[in-house]
Amino acid sequence: MIDFGPSMTSNNVVIRFEEVSFGYSAENLMLDEASFSMRENTKFALMGQNGAGKSTIFKLMTQELKPHHGKIHLLPGATLATAKQVMAREHLPETIRDYFAHAFAQVPYNLDKRIHDVLEAVNFSTPLDKTVGSLSGGQQARLLLAYALIQEPDILLLDEPTNNLDSDGIEHLTAFLILYPKTALVISHDADFLNCFTEGVLHLDIFTGKVEKYDGNYCDAVEEISARVERDRAKNAQLLKTIQDRKDKVNFFAHKGGKMRKLASKLKEEVAEAEENMVDVRRDDRTIDDFTIPAEPFIEPIVRLTSVKVIRHHEAHCVNVDLILRRGHHLLITGPNGIGKSTLLRALAEEKNPGALITEGVKTGYYKQDFSGLDFTQTAYDSLCTAMDVPDNETIRRTGAKFLLNGDVLATPIGALSEGQKGLLCFARFVLQKPHLLIFDEPTNHINFRHLPVIARALNDYKGCMIVVSHSEDFVKQIHFDSVLDLGTLIKDEVSS
């Protein structure tokens, strides 16, 4: 069992931002004199729109980035570690043992035991000589958390920790965080997950660059934010009514003489005071517009599945199936982490499995959970250009705007976008690509929960052939699937026969 070391129990402020400003360009500040603090042994959620700068706050905390202005105070002796959203590509060829060795300035003599202990804490077991890249997305998510834990930090930073996790993995992580004896700050779009353990919320406003702090669990904080917005809007509506009334009277009395003109002057002062009292209403996170992914006609069968590889006890088993997918057929593939769902999608898209074939001439859109299908050196605009047969500037910019990809974002290299913006970029590409076949590997990862109902409607209405892997039950329930391929059931039937 892993020993997290002694907890800090004095309830001091463990980290504090003092009027911190930061931006990747001088014209676009993500943080603008932001101030907030966290006390020891508390668990907070960090929320905000995709691209607001949540992951940037983590990098400022760990000193990977330096603020332009202001100060970040850390309790003397306190340490931090981050469980990142996605595995860095340079680690994929490494063995699990070599990957964990990076966590130490000097590799400890008992490294294997320490790895075993943290893997046990995240409910995962695997040979340490396996390569990181051979693990599934869900297994890599567990590895990212374990890598942070092996450092035994006083402040644990979790960036979208439920991405790729199956229901068992999310339940285990939730229980772990409830019992975790130190400070934790979590970025996640999973409201149910956050509500189980958080005792406060830090909200980063993408429009103002300010951070607001709310006490209570996640749902309490969201309700408080919504109530405050409504109160501020009501107050402003009343002030606007007063301002207009005073302006009308000013216009009337200003043309009179004597005392009437003095009254008009007094009313002008009241108008100025009312305008100063207008509340800067926090604008709700914008939601992407409704969209349609066009699907060009295709008469022949689009996909043929005659066999799939299923992973059991770290070994691959070939299992026979019989599935023919035509235009309009929506297939859901299910099974626990590590069973081979992503491997099946990758083998299908890359034509590496003779038992899983896409018909020649089919135009395929493939949403990879790590976005490795995108060229990170391209700008978002150039990426959208390559999705079209004949690029058209007006169509590209109009489509980008639907997915909150404005001119500044479109001019940004993909590697500098947030993970959520990369996800939205993929959907914008599909709209322009007009594919016959869509393959989705965890399409809800990194996406703001406000966008998910819009995306679910678009996928449900998609007229082409579609194959989906997703652990988000709420999302899956919003889409009609013609068939379900359960890899867990397949391997059980194979073993029993």
ZIQUIUR-V273800 format. One record per residue. RES is the residue in three letters. PSI is psi as a letter, one per 30 degrees, with the letter a starting at -180 (none if undefined). NEAR is the number of other ideal C-beta (glycine too) atoms within 8 Angstrom. D_LAST is the distance of its C-alpha to the last C-alpha in whole Angstrom. Layout:
# ZIQUIUR-V273800
RES,PSI,NEAR,D_LAST
RES,PSI,NEAR,D_LAST
This chain:
# ZIQUIUR-V273800
MET,k,5,38
ILE,k,8,40
ASP,j,5,44
PHE,g,9,46
GLY,l,5,49
PRO,k,3,52
SER,l,9,52
MET,k,13,55
THR,g,6,57
SER,f,5,60
ASN,h,6,59
ASN,l,8,61
VAL,k,10,60
VAL,f,13,58
ILE,k,14,58
ARG,k,10,61
PHE,k,15,61
GLU,j,9,65
GLU,h,10,66
VAL,k,15,63
SER,k,14,63
PHE,k,12,61
GLY,l,11,60
TYR,f,5,59
SER,l,5,62
ALA,f,5,65
GLU,f,4,65
ASN,i,8,62
LEU,k,9,62
MET,e,10,58
LEU,k,18,60
ASP,j,8,64
GLU,h,11,65
ALA,k,14,62
SER,k,11,63
PHE,l,10,60
SER,l,9,59
MET,k,13,56
ARG,l,10,57
GLU,k,15,55
ASN,g,10,52
THR,l,10,51
LYS,j,12,48
PHE,l,13,49
ALA,k,14,48
LEU,j,12,49
MET,l,11,49
GLY,l,11,51
GLN,l,8,50
ASN,k,13,48
GLY,g,11,50
ALA,e,10,53
GLY,g,13,53
LYS,e,13,50
SER,f,11,49
THR,e,11,52
ILE,e,12,53
PHE,e,13,51
LYS,e,9,52
LEU,e,16,56
MET,e,12,55
THR,g,10,53
GLN,g,6,56
GLU,f,5,54
LEU,l,8,57
LYS,k,5,60
PRO,k,12,62
HIS,e,7,65
HIS,l,7,67
GLY,l,13,67
LYS,l,8,65
ILE,j,12,62
HIS,k,8,62
LEU,k,9,60
LEU,k,12,60
PRO,k,4,62
GLY,f,5,59
ALA,k,11,56
THR,l,9,53
LEU,l,12,51
ALA,k,13,47
THR,k,10,45
ALA,j,13,41
LYS,l,8,42
GLN,e,9,40
VAL,l,10,38
MET,k,11,38
ALA,k,6,41
ARG,e,6,40
GLU,f,6,42
HIS,f,10,39
LEU,e,9,36
PRO,f,7,36
GLU,l,10,37
THR,l,10,35
ILE,e,15,34
ARG,e,11,37
ASP,e,8,40
TYR,e,12,39
PHE,f,13,40
ALA,f,9,43
HIS,f,7,45
ALA,f,7,45
PHE,k,8,48
ALA,e,2,51
GLN,k,4,51
VAL,k,5,47
PRO,l,7,47
TYR,f,3,46
ASN,h,6,43
LEU,e,12,41
ASP,e,8,38
LYS,e,7,38
ARG,e,11,40
ILE,e,14,37
HIS,e,8,34
ASP,e,10,37
VAL,e,13,37
LEU,e,12,33
GLU,e,11,32
ALA,f,11,35
VAL,g,14,33
ASN,h,8,30
PHE,k,10,28
SER,k,4,27
THR,l,10,27
PRO,k,6,28
LEU,f,9,32
ASP,g,6,32
LYS,l,11,30
THR,k,10,32
VAL,e,15,33
GLY,f,6,32
SER,f,5,28
LEU,l,11,28
SER,l,13,27
GLY,e,13,30
GLY,e,14,29
GLN,e,12,28
GLN,e,13,32
ALA,e,14,33
ARG,e,15,32
LEU,e,15,34
LEU,e,14,37
LEU,e,13,38
ALA,e,15,37
TYR,e,14,40
ALA,e,14,42
LEU,e,15,42
ILE,f,11,42
GLN,f,9,46
GLU,h,8,46
PRO,l,10,48
ASP,f,12,51
ILE,j,16,50
LEU,k,14,46
LEU,k,14,46
LEU,k,14,43
ASP,j,12,43
GLU,h,12,40
PRO,f,13,38
THR,f,11,35
ASN,k,13,34
ASN,f,12,31
LEU,k,13,30
ASP,l,9,27
SER,e,7,28
ASP,e,9,27
GLY,e,14,29
ILE,e,13,32
GLU,e,8,32
HIS,e,10,32
LEU,e,14,35
THR,e,11,37
ALA,e,8,37
PHE,e,10,38
LEU,e,12,41
ILE,e,8,42
LEU,f,6,42
TYR,k,10,44
PRO,g,6,47
LYS,a,13,49
THR,k,15,50
ALA,k,13,47
LEU,k,15,48
VAL,k,13,45
ILE,k,12,45
SER,l,11,42
HIS,g,8,42
ASP,j,9,39
ALA,e,10,42
ASP,e,6,39
PHE,e,11,39
LEU,e,13,42
ASN,f,9,43
CYS,f,9,42
PHE,f,8,44
THR,k,14,47
GLU,g,9,50
GLY,l,13,52
VAL,k,14,52
LEU,k,15,54
HIS,j,12,54
LEU,j,16,55
ASP,j,13,57
ILE,f,10,56
PHE,e,6,60
THR,f,7,62
GLY,g,14,60
LYS,l,9,61
VAL,k,13,58
GLU,k,10,59
LYS,k,10,57
TYR,k,12,56
ASP,l,7,55
GLY,l,9,53
ASN,l,9,49
TYR,e,12,48
CYS,e,8,48
ASP,e,10,51
ALA,e,17,53
VAL,e,10,51
GLU,e,8,53
GLU,e,10,56
ILE,e,12,56
SER,e,8,56
ALA,e,8,59
ARG,e,9,61
VAL,e,11,61
GLU,e,8,62
ARG,e,8,64
ASP,e,12,66
ARG,e,9,65
ALA,e,8,67
LYS,e,9,70
ASN,e,11,70
ALA,e,8,71
GLN,e,8,73
LEU,e,12,75
LEU,e,9,75
LYS,e,8,77
THR,e,9,79
ILE,e,11,80
GLN,e,8,80
ASP,e,8,83
ARG,e,13,85
LYS,e,9,85
ASP,e,8,86
LYS,e,11,89
VAL,e,12,89
ASN,e,8,90
PHE,e,8,92
PHE,f,12,94
ALA,f,8,95
HIS,f,5,97
LYS,l,9,99
GLY,l,4,102
GLY,b,6,103
LYS,e,5,101
MET,e,9,98
ARG,e,11,98
LYS,e,8,97
LEU,e,10,95
ALA,e,13,93
SER,e,8,93
LYS,e,8,91
LEU,e,12,89
LYS,e,10,88
GLU,e,8,87
GLU,e,9,85
VAL,e,12,83
ALA,e,8,82
GLU,e,8,81
ALA,e,12,79
GLU,e,9,77
GLU,f,6,77
ASN,f,7,75
MET,k,9,73
VAL,k,7,69
ASP,j,6,67
VAL,k,8,64
ARG,k,12,61
ARG,k,7,59
ASP,l,5,55
ASP,k,9,53
ARG,k,7,53
THR,k,7,49
ILE,l,11,48
ASP,l,7,50
ASP,k,6,47
PHE,l,11,46
THR,k,7,44
ILE,j,15,42
PRO,k,6,43
ALA,j,11,40
GLU,k,9,42
PRO,k,5,41
PHE,j,12,38
ILE,e,4,37
GLU,l,5,34
PRO,k,8,30
ILE,e,15,31
VAL,k,16,27
ARG,k,10,24
LEU,j,14,21
THR,f,8,18
SER,k,12,16
VAL,l,15,17
LYS,k,13,17
VAL,k,14,15
ILE,k,11,17
ARG,k,8,15
HIS,h,3,18
HIS,g,6,20
GLU,k,6,18
ALA,k,7,17
HIS,k,10,13
CYS,k,8,14
VAL,k,11,12
ASN,k,7,13
VAL,l,11,15
ASP,j,6,17
LEU,k,10,20
ILE,k,8,24
LEU,k,12,27
ARG,l,8,30
ARG,k,12,33
GLY,f,8,33
HIS,k,11,30
HIS,j,14,29
LEU,k,14,25
LEU,k,13,24
ILE,k,14,22
THR,l,10,21
GLY,l,10,19
PRO,l,8,21
ASN,k,13,23
GLY,g,9,22
ILE,f,13,19
GLY,g,14,20
LYS,e,13,22
SER,e,11,25
THR,e,10,24
LEU,e,14,23
LEU,e,14,26
ARG,e,10,28
ALA,e,12,26
LEU,e,15,26
ALA,e,10,30
GLU,g,6,31
GLU,h,8,29
LYS,g,5,27
ASN,j,12,24
PRO,f,5,24
GLY,f,11,21
ALA,j,13,23
LEU,k,10,26
ILE,k,11,29
THR,k,11,32
GLU,k,4,35
GLY,f,5,38
VAL,k,11,36
LYS,k,10,38
THR,k,11,36
GLY,k,12,36
TYR,j,9,34
TYR,j,13,35
LYS,k,9,34
GLN,f,11,34
ASP,g,7,36
PHE,g,12,38
SER,f,6,38
GLY,f,7,38
LEU,k,11,42
ASP,j,6,45
PHE,f,7,46
THR,f,6,50
GLN,l,11,50
THR,l,10,52
ALA,e,16,50
TYR,e,10,53
ASP,e,8,52
SER,e,14,48
LEU,e,17,49
CYS,e,9,51
THR,f,8,48
ALA,f,10,46
MET,k,12,48
ASP,e,2,49
VAL,j,4,53
PRO,k,8,54
ASP,j,7,56
ASN,e,6,58
GLU,e,6,58
THR,e,9,55
ILE,e,15,53
ARG,e,10,55
ARG,e,8,55
THR,e,12,51
GLY,e,15,51
ALA,e,9,54
LYS,f,11,51
PHE,g,13,49
LEU,g,12,52
LEU,i,12,52
ASN,a,8,56
GLY,e,6,58
ASP,e,7,58
VAL,e,13,54
LEU,f,14,54
ALA,f,8,56
THR,k,10,54
PRO,k,9,52
ILE,e,16,48
GLY,f,6,48
ALA,f,6,51
LEU,l,13,49
SER,l,10,47
GLU,e,13,43
GLY,e,11,44
GLN,e,14,46
LYS,e,13,44
GLY,e,15,41
LEU,e,15,44
LEU,e,16,45
CYS,e,12,42
PHE,e,13,42
ALA,e,15,45
ARG,e,12,44
PHE,e,13,42
VAL,e,13,44
LEU,f,12,46
GLN,e,10,44
LYS,h,9,43
PRO,l,13,39
HIS,e,12,37
LEU,k,15,34
LEU,k,15,33
ILE,k,13,31
PHE,k,12,31
ASP,j,13,30
GLU,i,12,31
PRO,f,13,34
THR,f,9,36
ASN,k,11,36
HIS,f,12,40
ILE,k,14,41
ASN,k,10,44
PHE,f,8,42
ARG,f,7,45
HIS,f,12,44
LEU,e,13,40
PRO,e,8,41
VAL,e,12,43
ILE,e,14,40
ALA,e,11,38
ARG,e,10,40
ALA,e,13,40
LEU,e,15,36
ASN,e,9,36
ASP,f,7,39
TYR,k,11,38
LYS,f,6,38
GLY,a,15,36
CYS,k,15,32
MET,k,13,31
ILE,k,14,28
VAL,k,14,28
VAL,k,12,27
SER,k,11,28
HIS,f,10,28
SER,j,8,31
GLU,e,7,30
ASP,e,7,34
PHE,e,13,34
VAL,e,11,31
LYS,f,6,32
GLN,f,9,35
ILE,k,12,33
HIS,k,5,31
PHE,k,10,28
ASP,f,7,27
SER,l,9,23
VAL,k,8,21
LEU,j,13,18
ASP,j,9,17
LEU,f,15,15
GLY,e,10,14
THR,e,7,12
LEU,e,13,11
ILE,e,13,10
LYS,e,8,9
ASP,e,8,6
GLU,e,10,5
VAL,e,7,5
SER,f,5,4
SER,none,4,0
